[in-house]
Amino acid sequence: MAMEPVTGERVPERAMRRLLDEGYCHVPQVLEPSFLEQVQDLAANTLRSIDEEHRAQWRSQGSLVALADHPPFAALIAYPGLQGMFARMGFDGTRFTSGYIISKPPGGPALFWHQDWWGWRHPISRTDRIAQIGLFLYLTDTRRENGCLRVIPGSHRRPHPLHEVIDAHDPALAAVANPDDPAYASHPDEVDVPVAAGDVVIADARLVHGAHPNRSGEERTNITLWWHPDYASLPFGIRARLWGVVEREGVDTDAPGEASLRPHEWPEPWRGQVLPFMAGNPGPGEPEPWVRTPRFD
């Protein structure tokens, strides 16, 4: 079953309701065509620079290229269309922490079922407050055959059997050490989310999601940007840990080397483009522990 995109005059209202109730929504044509072409070219050039070792390490995802190492993506982070979308949906003070190119090559396997929230020890995780959203920006048309997104509606607020079988972001899952692991299998509750190039899917970080295998002959490219609505009002410990994400410290999807970059330290003009949208340093204090295991009680 595939989800219909949110279209028509009441896009912001309907999209926000779907995001709250089901954990995700699909907003068509957020990237205007000429800008989409620029991002497509930049992503393609960046992907040509990664090696086979990277592809093998992140075989399930296809790639996991940190945008922090590639300052020209500042134009995407600062793209006015994203801020306009946030404003129309009622998101104020939304701040950016990290982003990745997740691009499945031809023949790439399924992306394992997982959710991306890491603050499950904090009580905010069991409320309707959305502390983190993923913007999945698709640079190619997607469908089941080439590895479109699939989601478990409502799993951001309710327990689901897939929560019990996933060791979220286990390196063995990323490398597809066991192709028969149920984390890759179809599930009766799944909903496909096919999109067109330039569309955005907004997902609550708590949502269980994955992607189908790419059985086509072409690369299927997505850029995921992690944003935090009303960042200034988040609990201190959450903001302190998010500053660690910006600093690339202790993140299980990002192992920086000596040459790793941080957007707030990028050279100009890229730094100036992203700085107004970056999550800031809240000051000294205890950060929230990094806990991927969901809790709903």
Secondary structure, DSSP 8 states (H G I E B T S, - for coil): -B-----STTHHHHHHHHHHHHSEEEE---S-HHHHHHHHHHHHHHHTT--HHHHHHTTTTS--EEGGG-GGGHHHHT-HHHHHHHHHHT--S-EEEEEEEEEE-TT---EEEE----BTTSGGGGSS----EEEEEESS---TTBT-EEE-TTTTTS--THHHH--TT-HHHHTTS-TT-GGGS--TT-EEE---TT-EEEEETT--EEE--B-SSS-EEEEEEEEETTGGGS-HHHHHHHHHHHTT-SBTTB---TT---GGG--TTHHHHHGGGB-----SS-----B-S----
